[in-house]
Amino acid sequence: MDNDQATFWLSQFIGKNLRIHASDGRVFGGQMKCTDKDRNIILALAHEYRAPSADAVRKAVEESGNPSASVAWNSRYVGLIVVPGQHIRKIEFEESTLPGQKNPIAL
């Protein structure tokens, strides 16, 4: 898919809530505002999510004694951001099937 086709395809998600997985492991969630010819995506009302560090996971396992202990991701509000197209690895959008229900769809 060339850049023009990709830009046209991405434009159908303007105004939708997306989760974008970046090449460095971060995930950004927010409302898509626009894209450009380089497949950069602008998100509004965005949050950044980071996986817990290996030390945090190890500490949680040691404290709980459970090898499958869950550890919360770190998050912060970032507002309006640009996610560079070259770093986007996966895009998910929320599609509502019934009022009040949201189902993430991976693209």
C-alpha positions in Angstrom: 0.0 0.0 0.0 1.5 3.3 -1.0 1.4 6.5 1.1 -1.7 8.0 -0.7 -3.7 4.8 -0.2 -2.6 4.5 3.4 -3.5 8.1 4.2 -6.9 7.6 2.6 -7.5 4.4 4.5 -6.4 6.0 7.8 -8.7 9.0 7.3 -11.8 6.8 7.9 -10.8 6.7 11.6 -10.8 10.5 12.2 -12.9 11.2 15.3 -12.6 7.5 16.5 -10.9 6.4 19.7 -7.7 4.6 18.8 -4.9 2.7 20.6 -1.6 3.0 18.8 1.3 0.7 19.7 4.7 2.2 19.1 8.0 0.6 18.2 9.4 1.3 21.7 6.6 -0.6 23.5 4.5 2.4 24.5 0.8 2.5 23.7 -1.1 5.7 23.1 -4.9 6.0 23.4 -6.9 8.9 22.3 -9.2 10.4 19.7 -7.7 10.6 16.2 -7.8 14.1 14.7 -5.8 13.8 11.5 -3.1 12.0 9.5 -0.7 13.1 6.7 1.1 11.7 3.7 3.8 10.2 6.0 1.2 8.3 8.1 1.8 10.4 11.2 -1.3 10.4 13.4 -2.4 13.1 15.7 -4.4 12.1 18.8 -6.3 14.4 21.1 -7.2 13.7 24.8 -4.4 11.1 24.7 -2.9 9.0 27.4 0.5 7.2 27.2 0.8 3.7 28.7 4.1 2.0 29.5 4.7 -1.6 30.5 6.1 -2.1 34.0 9.9 -2.5 34.2 11.4 -6.0 34.7 12.4 -4.9 38.3 8.8 -4.0 39.1 7.5 -7.3 37.8 10.2 -9.3 39.7 9.3 -7.4 42.9 5.6 -8.1 42.5 6.2 -11.8 42.0 8.5 -11.9 45.0 6.0 -10.1 47.2 3.0 -12.1 46.2 4.7 -15.4 45.8 2.6 -15.9 42.6 4.7 -16.3 39.4 1.8 -14.9 37.3 1.2 -11.8 39.5 -0.2 -8.9 37.5 1.4 -5.5 37.5 -0.4 -2.4 36.4 1.0 -0.4 33.4 2.1 3.1 34.1 0.0 5.8 32.5 -0.1 9.6 32.1 -2.2 12.1 30.3 -0.3 13.7 27.4 -3.1 15.7 25.7 -2.5 16.4 22.0 0.3 14.3 20.5 1.8 13.3 17.1 2.7 9.6 16.7 5.3 9.3 13.9 4.1 6.9 11.2 7.5 5.2 11.1 7.1 4.1 14.7 3.5 2.8 14.5 3.4 -1.0 14.8 -0.3 -1.7 15.5 -3.5 0.4 15.5 -6.7 -0.6 17.4 -10.0 1.2 17.4 -13.0 0.9 19.6 -16.2 -0.2 17.8 -19.4 0.0 19.8 -21.8 -2.8 19.0 -24.4 -2.0 21.7 -24.9 1.2 23.6 -22.3 1.3 26.4 -20.2 -1.5 25.0 -16.8 -1.0 23.4 -14.9 -3.8 21.6 -11.3 -3.1 20.5 -10.6 -4.1 17.0 -6.9 -4.6 15.9 -6.0 -3.3 12.4 
